[in-house]
Amino acid sequence: MGNFTFLFDVFSCVYAAIALPGVFGNMLVLVVIAVNKTMHTTTNFFLASMALSDLVFLCFSIPLNIYVLQTGGIWNLGHILCSLFWYLMYVSMDK
């Protein structure tokens, strides 16, 4: 476990570097589509749906993945949150 601590830290930083701009960008897409009435088209609602799915993934799955990496693969957050984590991961990433 000690040899992989640096690798876990690197992966955690990469996850955070991807998640933070992703959350900002997807929120921006949702706000722009919601505020501008001319953006209320079928295509833009589809894009908003994809942005919302991406937000669910970025806000729930990425932080919990970082947690699991930092704890060495040990899940200490209970059975309910574990089930919710896998459900949200599957729903937000399913084709």
PDB file as gemmi writes it, atoms N, CA and C in Angstrom:
CRYST1    1.000    1.000    1.000  90.00  90.00  90.00 P 1                      
ATOM      1  N   MET A   1       0.825  -1.197   0.000  1.00  0.00           N  
ATOM      2  CA  MET A   1       0.000   0.000   0.000  1.00  0.00           C  
ATOM      3  C   MET A   1       0.866   1.256   0.000  1.00  0.00           C  
ATOM      4  N   GLY A   2       1.971   1.239   0.737  1.00  0.00           N  
ATOM      5  CA  GLY A   2       2.819   2.415   0.836  1.00  0.00           C  
ATOM      6  C   GLY A   2       3.423   2.839  -0.490  1.00  0.00           C  
ATOM      7  N   ASN A   3       3.715   1.869  -1.356  1.00  0.00           N  
ATOM      8  CA  ASN A   3       4.305   2.176  -2.653  1.00  0.00           C  
ATOM      9  C   ASN A   3       3.326   2.857  -3.593  1.00  0.00           C  
ATOM     10  N   PHE A   4       2.044   2.654  -3.365  1.00  0.00           N  
ATOM     11  CA  PHE A   4       1.034   3.201  -4.260  1.00  0.00           C  
ATOM     12  C   PHE A   4       0.451   4.522  -3.782  1.00  0.00           C  
ATOM     13  N   THR A   5       0.874   5.021  -2.642  1.00  0.00           N  
ATOM     14  CA  THR A   5       0.325   6.261  -2.099  1.00  0.00           C  
ATOM     15  C   THR A   5       0.528   7.423  -3.058  1.00  0.00           C  
ATOM     16  N   PHE A   6       1.708   7.540  -3.632  1.00  0.00           N  
ATOM     17  CA  PHE A   6       1.972   8.617  -4.585  1.00  0.00           C  
ATOM     18  C   PHE A   6       1.069   8.489  -5.804  1.00  0.00           C  
ATOM     19  N   LEU A   7       0.887   7.266  -6.288  1.00  0.00           N  
ATOM     20  CA  LEU A   7       0.026   7.032  -7.448  1.00  0.00           C  
ATOM     21  C   LEU A   7      -1.424   7.388  -7.134  1.00  0.00           C  
ATOM     22  N   PHE A   8      -1.893   7.035  -5.943  1.00  0.00           N  
ATOM     23  CA  PHE A   8      -3.247   7.401  -5.529  1.00  0.00           C  
ATOM     24  C   PHE A   8      -3.409   8.914  -5.478  1.00  0.00           C  
ATOM     25  N   ASP A   9      -2.391   9.607  -4.980  1.00  0.00           N  
ATOM     26  CA  ASP A   9      -2.442  11.065  -4.922  1.00  0.00           C  
ATOM     27  C   ASP A   9      -2.477  11.686  -6.313  1.00  0.00           C  
ATOM     28  N   VAL A  10      -1.713  11.119  -7.230  1.00  0.00           N  
ATOM     29  CA  VAL A  10      -1.708  11.621  -8.608  1.00  0.00           C  
ATOM     30  C   VAL A  10      -3.080  11.427  -9.245  1.00  0.00           C  
ATOM     31  N   PHE A  11      -3.656  10.230  -9.099  1.00  0.00           N  
ATOM     32  CA  PHE A  11      -4.983   9.982  -9.659  1.00  0.00           C  
ATOM     33  C   PHE A  11      -6.028  10.900  -9.037  1.00  0.00           C  
ATOM     34  N   SER A  12      -5.930  11.144  -7.743  1.00  0.00           N  
ATOM     35  CA  SER A  12      -6.870  12.048  -7.080  1.00  0.00           C  
ATOM     36  C   SER A  12      -6.768  13.454  -7.648  1.00  0.00           C  
ATOM     37  N   CYS A  13      -5.561  13.919  -7.879  1.00  0.00           N  
ATOM     38  CA  CYS A  13      -5.373  15.259  -8.462  1.00  0.00           C  
ATOM     39  C   CYS A  13      -5.889  15.320  -9.893  1.00  0.00           C  
ATOM     40  N   VAL A  14      -5.689  14.260 -10.650  1.00  0.00           N  
ATOM     41  CA  VAL A  14      -6.197  14.223 -12.025  1.00  0.00           C  
ATOM     42  C   VAL A  14      -7.723  14.225 -12.021  1.00  0.00           C  
ATOM     43  N   TYR A  15      -8.332  13.425 -11.137  1.00  0.00           N  
ATOM     44  CA  TYR A  15      -9.790  13.435 -11.023  1.00  0.00           C  
ATOM     45  C   TYR A  15     -10.300  14.831 -10.690  1.00  0.00           C  
ATOM     46  N   ALA A  16      -9.666  15.484  -9.729  1.00  0.00           N  
ATOM     47  CA  ALA A  16     -10.097  16.831  -9.339  1.00  0.00           C  
ATOM     48  C   ALA A  16      -9.898  17.829 -10.472  1.00  0.00           C  
ATOM     49  N   ALA A  17      -8.795  17.699 -11.202  1.00  0.00           N  
ATOM     50  CA  ALA A  17      -8.521  18.609 -12.316  1.00  0.00           C  
ATOM     51  C   ALA A  17      -9.536  18.436 -13.441  1.00  0.00           C  
ATOM     52  N   ILE A  18     -10.092  17.263 -13.584  1.00  0.00           N  
ATOM     53  CA  ILE A  18     -11.124  17.026 -14.587  1.00  0.00           C  
ATOM     54  C   ILE A  18     -12.492  17.457 -14.069  1.00  0.00           C  
ATOM     55  N   ALA A  19     -12.765  17.179 -12.799  1.00  0.00           N  
ATOM     56  CA  ALA A  19     -14.097  17.423 -12.246  1.00  0.00           C  
ATOM     57  C   ALA A  19     -14.421  18.902 -12.093  1.00  0.00           C  
ATOM     58  N   LEU A  20     -13.502  19.697 -11.610  1.00  0.00           N  
ATOM     59  CA  LEU A  20     -13.807  21.104 -11.335  1.00  0.00           C  
ATOM     60  C   LEU A  20     -14.194  21.890 -12.589  1.00  0.00           C  
ATOM     61  N   PRO A  21     -13.415  21.856 -13.665  1.00  0.00           N  
ATOM     62  CA  PRO A  21     -13.869  22.559 -14.871  1.00  0.00           C  
ATOM     63  C   PRO A  21     -15.120  21.921 -15.478  1.00  0.00           C  
ATOM     64  N   GLY A  22     -15.273  20.609 -15.313  1.00  0.00           N  
ATOM     65  CA  GLY A  22     -16.454  19.929 -15.829  1.00  0.00           C  
ATOM     66  C   GLY A  22     -17.721  20.394 -15.153  1.00  0.00           C  
ATOM     67  N   VAL A  23     -17.674  20.546 -13.840  1.00  0.00           N  
ATOM     68  CA  VAL A  23     -18.842  21.046 -13.099  1.00  0.00           C  
ATOM     69  C   VAL A  23     -19.169  22.466 -13.543  1.00  0.00           C  
ATOM     70  N   PHE A  24     -18.165  23.315 -13.640  1.00  0.00           N  
ATOM     71  CA  PHE A  24     -18.386  24.700 -14.064  1.00  0.00           C  
ATOM     72  C   PHE A  24     -18.974  24.753 -15.474  1.00  0.00           C  
ATOM     73  N   GLY A  25     -18.408  24.019 -16.399  1.00  0.00           N  
ATOM     74  CA  GLY A  25     -18.872  24.044 -17.784  1.00  0.00           C  
ATOM     75  C   GLY A  25     -20.282  23.516 -17.948  1.00  0.00           C  
ATOM     76  N   ASN A  26     -20.595  22.422 -17.280  1.00  0.00           N  
ATOM     77  CA  ASN A  26     -21.942  21.855 -17.391  1.00  0.00           C  
ATOM     78  C   ASN A  26     -22.983  22.742 -16.718  1.00  0.00           C  
ATOM     79  N   MET A  27     -22.627  23.360 -15.609  1.00  0.00           N  
ATOM     80  CA  MET A  27     -23.558  24.293 -14.981  1.00  0.00           C  
ATOM     81  C   MET A  27     -23.800  25.493 -15.887  1.00  0.00           C  
ATOM     82  N   LEU A  28     -22.755  25.950 -16.548  1.00  0.00           N  
ATOM     83  CA  LEU A  28     -22.888  27.066 -17.479  1.00  0.00           C  
ATOM     84  C   LEU A  28     -23.821  26.707 -18.634  1.00  0.00           C  
ATOM     85  N   VAL A  29     -23.694  25.508 -19.167  1.00  0.00           N  
ATOM     86  CA  VAL A  29     -24.589  25.053 -20.240  1.00  0.00           C  
ATOM     87  C   VAL A  29     -26.034  25.056 -19.762  1.00  0.00           C  
ATOM     88  N   LEU A  30     -26.282  24.520 -18.570  1.00  0.00           N  
ATOM     89  CA  LEU A  30     -27.639  24.464 -18.040  1.00  0.00           C  
ATOM     90  C   LEU A  30     -28.222  25.852 -17.806  1.00  0.00           C  
ATOM     91  N   VAL A  31     -27.411  26.769 -17.278  1.00  0.00           N  
ATOM     92  CA  VAL A  31     -27.891  28.134 -17.024  1.00  0.00           C  
ATOM     93  C   VAL A  31     -28.209  28.841 -18.334  1.00  0.00           C  
ATOM     94  N   VAL A  32     -27.347  28.709 -19.320  1.00  0.00           N  
ATOM     95  CA  VAL A  32     -27.567  29.388 -20.602  1.00  0.00           C  
ATOM     96  C   VAL A  32     -28.845  28.878 -21.258  1.00  0.00           C  
ATOM     97  N   ILE A  33     -29.049  27.575 -21.242  1.00  0.00           N  
ATOM     98  CA  ILE A  33     -30.254  27.019 -21.856  1.00  0.00           C  
ATOM     99  C   ILE A  33     -31.497  27.417 -21.067  1.00  0.00           C  
ATOM    100  N   ALA A  34     -31.405  27.470 -19.756  1.00  0.00           N  
ATOM    101  CA  ALA A  34     -32.564  27.819 -18.934  1.00  0.00           C  
ATOM    102  C   ALA A  34     -32.940  29.297 -19.059  1.00  0.00           C  
ATOM    103  N   VAL A  35     -31.958  30.176 -19.156  1.00  0.00           N  
ATOM    104  CA  VAL A  35     -32.223  31.622 -19.154  1.00  0.00           C  
ATOM    105  C   VAL A  35     -32.688  32.127 -20.513  1.00  0.00           C  
ATOM    106  N   ASN A  36     -32.085  31.645 -21.581  1.00  0.00           N  
ATOM    107  CA  ASN A  36     -32.410  32.138 -22.926  1.00  0.00           C  
ATOM    108  C   ASN A  36     -33.574  31.344 -23.517  1.00  0.00           C  
ATOM    109  N   LYS A  37     -34.698  32.016 -23.711  1.00  0.00           N  
ATOM    110  CA  LYS A  37     -35.881  31.350 -24.256  1.00  0.00           C  
ATOM    111  C   LYS A  37     -35.656  30.880 -25.692  1.00  0.00           C  
ATOM    112  N   THR A  38     -34.776  31.541 -26.428  1.00  0.00           N  
ATOM    113  CA  THR A  38     -34.508  31.121 -27.803  1.00  0.00           C  
ATOM    114  C   THR A  38     -33.727  29.811 -27.853  1.00  0.00           C  
ATOM    115  N   MET A  39     -33.160  29.421 -26.729  1.00  0.00           N  
ATOM    116  CA  MET A  39     -32.394  28.172 -26.662  1.00  0.00           C  
ATOM    117  C   MET A  39     -33.284  26.968 -26.328  1.00  0.00           C  
ATOM    118  N   HIS A  40     -34.585  27.187 -26.164  1.00  0.00           N  
ATOM    119  CA  HIS A  40     -35.497  26.103 -25.805  1.00  0.00           C  
ATOM    120  C   HIS A  40     -35.906  25.323 -27.048  1.00  0.00           C  
ATOM    121  N   THR A  41     -34.978  24.538 -27.551  1.00  0.00           N  
ATOM    122  CA  THR A  41     -35.240  23.673 -28.697  1.00  0.00           C  
ATOM    123  C   THR A  41     -35.002  22.232 -28.280  1.00  0.00           C  
ATOM    124  N   THR A  42     -35.452  21.314 -29.107  1.00  0.00           N  
ATOM    125  CA  THR A  42     -35.291  19.897 -28.802  1.00  0.00           C  
ATOM    126  C   THR A  42     -33.816  19.520 -28.667  1.00  0.00           C  
ATOM    127  N   THR A  43     -33.012  20.037 -29.572  1.00  0.00           N  
ATOM    128  CA  THR A  43     -31.579  19.731 -29.530  1.00  0.00           C  
ATOM    129  C   THR A  43     -30.936  20.256 -28.256  1.00  0.00           C  
ATOM    130  N   ASN A  44     -31.270  21.463 -27.874  1.00  0.00           N  
ATOM    131  CA  ASN A  44     -30.681  22.043 -26.668  1.00  0.00           C  
ATOM    132  C   ASN A  44     -31.178  21.353 -25.404  1.00  0.00           C  
ATOM    133  N   PHE A  45     -32.433  20.879 -25.409  1.00  0.00           N  
ATOM    134  CA  PHE A  45     -32.907  20.106 -24.257  1.00  0.00           C  
ATOM    135  C   PHE A  45     -32.158  18.775 -24.157  1.00  0.00           C  
ATOM    136  N   PHE A  46     -31.816  18.202 -25.295  1.00  0.00           N  
ATOM    137  CA  PHE A  46     -30.993  16.996 -25.296  1.00  0.00           C  
ATOM    138  C   PHE A  46     -29.605  17.300 -24.724  1.00  0.00           C  
ATOM    139  N   LEU A  47     -29.025  18.426 -25.136  1.00  0.00           N  
ATOM    140  CA  LEU A  47     -27.721  18.832 -24.590  1.00  0.00           C  
ATOM    141  C   LEU A  47     -27.807  19.099 -23.088  1.00  0.00           C  
ATOM    142  N   ALA A  48     -28.906  19.700 -22.652  1.00  0.00           N  
ATOM    143  CA  ALA A  48     -29.093  19.953 -21.218  1.00  0.00           C  
ATOM    144  C   ALA A  48     -29.203  18.641 -20.450  1.00  0.00           C  
ATOM    145  N   SER A  49     -29.867  17.668 -21.037  1.00  0.00           N  
ATOM    146  CA  SER A  49     -29.985  16.359 -20.408  1.00  0.00           C  
ATOM    147  C   SER A  49     -28.619  15.703 -20.262  1.00  0.00           C  
ATOM    148  N   MET A  50     -27.797  15.812 -21.286  1.00  0.00           N  
ATOM    149  CA  MET A  50     -26.444  15.261 -21.217  1.00  0.00           C  
ATOM    150  C   MET A  50     -25.596  16.009 -20.190  1.00  0.00           C  
ATOM    151  N   ALA A  51     -25.762  17.335 -20.126  1.00  0.00           N  
ATOM    152  CA  ALA A  51     -25.015  18.121 -19.144  1.00  0.00           C  
ATOM    153  C   ALA A  51     -25.434  17.743 -17.725  1.00  0.00           C  
ATOM    154  N   LEU A  52     -26.723  17.507 -17.519  1.00  0.00           N  
ATOM    155  CA  LEU A  52     -27.202  17.119 -16.195  1.00  0.00           C  
ATOM    156  C   LEU A  52     -26.675  15.738 -15.808  1.00  0.00           C  
ATOM    157  N   SER A  53     -26.666  14.824 -16.747  1.00  0.00           N  
ATOM    158  CA  SER A  53     -26.106  13.493 -16.485  1.00  0.00           C  
ATOM    159  C   SER A  53     -24.620  13.591 -16.137  1.00  0.00           C  
ATOM    160  N   ASP A  54     -23.913  14.431 -16.855  1.00  0.00           N  
ATOM    161  CA  ASP A  54     -22.497  14.638 -16.590  1.00  0.00           C  
ATOM    162  C   ASP A  54     -22.286  15.262 -15.209  1.00  0.00           C  
ATOM    163  N   LEU A  55     -23.152  16.178 -14.826  1.00  0.00           N  
ATOM    164  CA  LEU A  55     -23.059  16.787 -13.491  1.00  0.00           C  
ATOM    165  C   LEU A  55     -23.273  15.759 -12.391  1.00  0.00           C  
ATOM    166  N   VAL A  56     -24.237  14.865 -12.588  1.00  0.00           N  
ATOM    167  CA  VAL A  56     -24.474  13.816 -11.594  1.00  0.00           C  
ATOM    168  C   VAL A  56     -23.213  12.972 -11.433  1.00  0.00           C  
ATOM    169  N   PHE A  57     -22.610  12.605 -12.553  1.00  0.00           N  
ATOM    170  CA  PHE A  57     -21.384  11.818 -12.499  1.00  0.00           C  
ATOM    171  C   PHE A  57     -20.269  12.589 -11.805  1.00  0.00           C  
ATOM    172  N   LEU A  58     -20.079  13.848 -12.193  1.00  0.00           N  
ATOM    173  CA  LEU A  58     -18.979  14.639 -11.637  1.00  0.00           C  
ATOM    174  C   LEU A  58     -19.171  14.956 -10.156  1.00  0.00           C  
ATOM    175  N   CYS A  59     -20.403  15.161  -9.742  1.00  0.00           N  
ATOM    176  CA  CYS A  59     -20.648  15.565  -8.345  1.00  0.00           C  
ATOM    177  C   CYS A  59     -20.732  14.388  -7.378  1.00  0.00           C  
ATOM    178  N   PHE A  60     -21.068  13.205  -7.868  1.00  0.00           N  
ATOM    179  CA  PHE A  60     -21.215  12.065  -6.970  1.00  0.00           C  
ATOM    180  C   PHE A  60     -20.135  11.006  -7.178  1.00  0.00           C  
ATOM    181  N   SER A  61     -19.903  10.616  -8.397  1.00  0.00           N  
ATOM    182  CA  SER A  61     -18.992   9.505  -8.640  1.00  0.00           C  
ATOM    183  C   SER A  61     -17.527   9.885  -8.453  1.00  0.00           C  
ATOM    184  N   ILE A  62     -17.119  11.014  -9.000  1.00  0.00           N  
ATOM    185  CA  ILE A  62     -15.711  11.410  -8.912  1.00  0.00           C  
ATOM    186  C   ILE A  62     -15.261  11.623  -7.459  1.00  0.00           C  
ATOM    187  N   PRO A  63     -16.002  12.397  -6.635  1.00  0.00           N  
ATOM    188  CA  PRO A  63     -15.543  12.554  -5.240  1.00  0.00           C  
ATOM    189  C   PRO A  63     -15.478  11.231  -4.477  1.00  0.00           C  
ATOM    190  N   LEU A  64     -16.430  10.349  -4.739  1.00  0.00           N  
ATOM    191  CA  LEU A  64     -16.393   9.068  -4.037  1.00  0.00           C  
ATOM    192  C   LEU A  64     -15.270   8.184  -4.562  1.00  0.00           C  
ATOM    193  N   ASN A  65     -14.946   8.287  -5.840  1.00  0.00           N  
ATOM    194  CA  ASN A  65     -13.778   7.570  -6.364  1.00  0.00           C  
ATOM    195  C   ASN A  65     -12.498   8.089  -5.718  1.00  0.00           C  
ATOM    196  N   ILE A  66     -12.403   9.384  -5.550  1.00  0.00           N  
ATOM    197  CA  ILE A  66     -11.236   9.961  -4.873  1.00  0.00           C  
ATOM    198  C   ILE A  66     -11.157   9.455  -3.437  1.00  0.00           C  
ATOM    199  N   TYR A  67     -12.309   9.400  -2.767  1.00  0.00           N  
ATOM    200  CA  TYR A  67     -12.341   8.888  -1.393  1.00  0.00           C  
ATOM    201  C   TYR A  67     -11.824   7.446  -1.331  1.00  0.00           C  
ATOM    202  N   VAL A  68     -12.306   6.611  -2.251  1.00  0.00           N  
ATOM    203  CA  VAL A  68     -11.882   5.210  -2.260  1.00  0.00           C  
ATOM    204  C   VAL A  68     -10.380   5.104  -2.546  1.00  0.00           C  
ATOM    205  N   LEU A  69      -9.880   5.937  -3.448  1.00  0.00           N  
ATOM    206  CA  LEU A  69      -8.439   5.931  -3.709  1.00  0.00           C  
ATOM    207  C   LEU A  69      -7.653   6.331  -2.471  1.00  0.00           C  
ATOM    208  N   GLN A  70      -8.107   7.350  -1.766  1.00  0.00           N  
ATOM    209  CA  GLN A  70      -7.376   7.844  -0.600  1.00  0.00           C  
ATOM    210  C   GLN A  70      -7.443   6.891   0.593  1.00  0.00           C  
ATOM    211  N   THR A  71      -8.494   6.065   0.649  1.00  0.00           N  
ATOM    212  CA  THR A  71      -8.591   5.104   1.749  1.00  0.00           C  
ATOM    213  C   THR A  71      -8.016   3.740   1.374  1.00  0.00           C  
ATOM    214  N   GLY A  72      -7.401   3.645   0.217  1.00  0.00           N  
ATOM    215  CA  GLY A  72      -6.782   2.394  -0.191  1.00  0.00           C  
ATOM    216  C   GLY A  72      -7.775   1.339  -0.634  1.00  0.00           C  
ATOM    217  N   GLY A  73      -8.906   1.755  -1.154  1.00  0.00           N  
ATOM    218  CA  GLY A  73      -9.908   0.815  -1.642  1.00  0.00           C  
ATOM    219  C   GLY A  73     -10.873   0.325  -0.587  1.00  0.00           C  
ATOM    220  N   ILE A  74     -10.840   0.941   0.575  1.00  0.00           N  
ATOM    221  CA  ILE A  74     -11.726   0.532   1.672  1.00  0.00           C  
ATOM    222  C   ILE A  74     -12.937   1.465   1.697  1.00  0.00           C  
ATOM    223  N   TRP A  75     -14.141   0.883   1.711  1.00  0.00           N  
ATOM    224  CA  TRP A  75     -15.379   1.656   1.724  1.00  0.00           C  
ATOM    225  C   TRP A  75     -15.896   1.715   3.158  1.00  0.00           C  
ATOM    226  N   ASN A  76     -15.884   2.897   3.750  1.00  0.00           N  
ATOM    227  CA  ASN A  76     -16.339   3.082   5.132  1.00  0.00           C  
ATOM    228  C   ASN A  76     -17.616   3.906   5.220  1.00  0.00           C  
ATOM    229  N   LEU A  77     -18.313   4.066   4.117  1.00  0.00           N  
ATOM    230  CA  LEU A  77     -19.446   4.994   4.086  1.00  0.00           C  
ATOM    231  C   LEU A  77     -20.807   4.311   4.190  1.00  0.00           C  
ATOM    232  N   GLY A  78     -20.835   3.037   4.449  1.00  0.00           N  
ATOM    233  CA  GLY A  78     -22.093   2.336   4.657  1.00  0.00           C  
ATOM    234  C   GLY A  78     -22.663   1.704   3.395  1.00  0.00           C  
ATOM    235  N   HIS A  79     -23.597   0.795   3.623  1.00  0.00           N  
ATOM    236  CA  HIS A  79     -24.184   0.027   2.532  1.00  0.00           C  
ATOM    237  C   HIS A  79     -25.089   0.885   1.642  1.00  0.00           C  
ATOM    238  N   ILE A  80     -25.865   1.779   2.237  1.00  0.00           N  
ATOM    239  CA  ILE A  80     -26.805   2.603   1.459  1.00  0.00           C  
ATOM    240  C   ILE A  80     -26.061   3.510   0.500  1.00  0.00           C  
ATOM    241  N   LEU A  81     -25.027   4.189   0.971  1.00  0.00           N  
ATOM    242  CA  LEU A  81     -24.261   5.076   0.093  1.00  0.00           C  
ATOM    243  C   LEU A  81     -23.511   4.270  -0.962  1.00  0.00           C  
ATOM    244  N   CYS A  82     -23.083   3.073  -0.626  1.00  0.00           N  
ATOM    245  CA  CYS A  82     -22.419   2.211  -1.610  1.00  0.00           C  
ATOM    246  C   CYS A  82     -23.400   1.866  -2.731  1.00  0.00           C  
ATOM    247  N   SER A  83     -24.606   1.485  -2.370  1.00  0.00           N  
ATOM    248  CA  SER A  83     -25.619   1.158  -3.376  1.00  0.00           C  
ATOM    249  C   SER A  83     -25.978   2.382  -4.201  1.00  0.00           C  
ATOM    250  N   LEU A  84     -26.130   3.529  -3.546  1.00  0.00           N  
ATOM    251  CA  LEU A  84     -26.441   4.771  -4.263  1.00  0.00           C  
ATOM    252  C   LEU A  84     -25.313   5.158  -5.203  1.00  0.00           C  
ATOM    253  N   PHE A  85     -24.083   4.975  -4.767  1.00  0.00           N  
ATOM    254  CA  PHE A  85     -22.918   5.282  -5.596  1.00  0.00           C  
ATOM    255  C   PHE A  85     -22.943   4.476  -6.887  1.00  0.00           C  
ATOM    256  N   TRP A  86     -23.137   3.161  -6.769  1.00  0.00           N  
ATOM    257  CA  TRP A  86     -23.122   2.318  -7.968  1.00  0.00           C  
ATOM    258  C   TRP A  86     -24.334   2.582  -8.852  1.00  0.00           C  
ATOM    259  N   TYR A  87     -25.481   2.878  -8.233  1.00  0.00           N  
ATOM    260  CA  TYR A  87     -26.667   3.210  -9.023  1.00  0.00           C  
ATOM    261  C   TYR A  87     -26.431   4.486  -9.831  1.00  0.00           C  
ATOM    262  N   LEU A  88     -25.954   5.545  -9.183  1.00  0.00           N  
ATOM    263  CA  LEU A  88     -25.705   6.800  -9.886  1.00  0.00           C  
ATOM    264  C   LEU A  88     -24.616   6.654 -10.927  1.00  0.00           C  
ATOM    265  N   MET A  89     -23.613   5.863 -10.638  1.00  0.00           N  
ATOM    266  CA  MET A  89     -22.531   5.639 -11.597  1.00  0.00           C  
ATOM    267  C   MET A  89     -23.113   4.942 -12.844  1.00  0.00           C  
ATOM    268  N   TYR A  90     -23.949   3.945 -12.649  1.00  0.00           N  
ATOM    269  CA  TYR A  90     -24.521   3.228 -13.781  1.00  0.00           C  
ATOM    270  C   TYR A  90     -25.492   4.110 -14.565  1.00  0.00           C  
ATOM    271  N   VAL A  91     -26.358   4.821 -13.874  1.00  0.00           N  
ATOM    272  CA  VAL A  91     -27.366   5.647 -14.539  1.00  0.00           C  
ATOM    273  C   VAL A  91     -26.717   6.789 -15.321  1.00  0.00           C  
ATOM    274  N   SER A  92     -25.699   7.408 -14.768  1.00  0.00           N  
ATOM    275  CA  SER A  92     -25.090   8.560 -15.440  1.00  0.00           C  
ATOM    276  C   SER A  92     -24.140   8.160 -16.562  1.00  0.00           C  
ATOM    277  N   MET A  93     -23.716   6.904 -16.606  1.00  0.00           N  
ATOM    278  CA  MET A  93     -22.766   6.482 -17.631  1.00  0.00           C  
ATOM    279  C   MET A  93     -23.356   5.504 -18.629  1.00  0.00           C  
ATOM    280  N   ASP A  94     -24.601   5.087 -18.431  1.00  0.00           N  
ATOM    281  CA  ASP A  94     -25.196   4.107 -19.324  1.00  0.00           C  
ATOM    282  C   ASP A  94     -25.411   4.699 -20.703  1.00  0.00           C  
ATOM    283  N   LYS A  95     -25.303   3.868 -21.706  1.00  0.00           N  
ATOM    284  CA  LYS A  95     -25.469   4.309 -23.091  1.00  0.00           C  
ATOM    285  C   LYS A  95     -26.877   4.679 -23.285  1.00  0.00           C  
TER     286      LYS A  95                                                      
END                                                                             
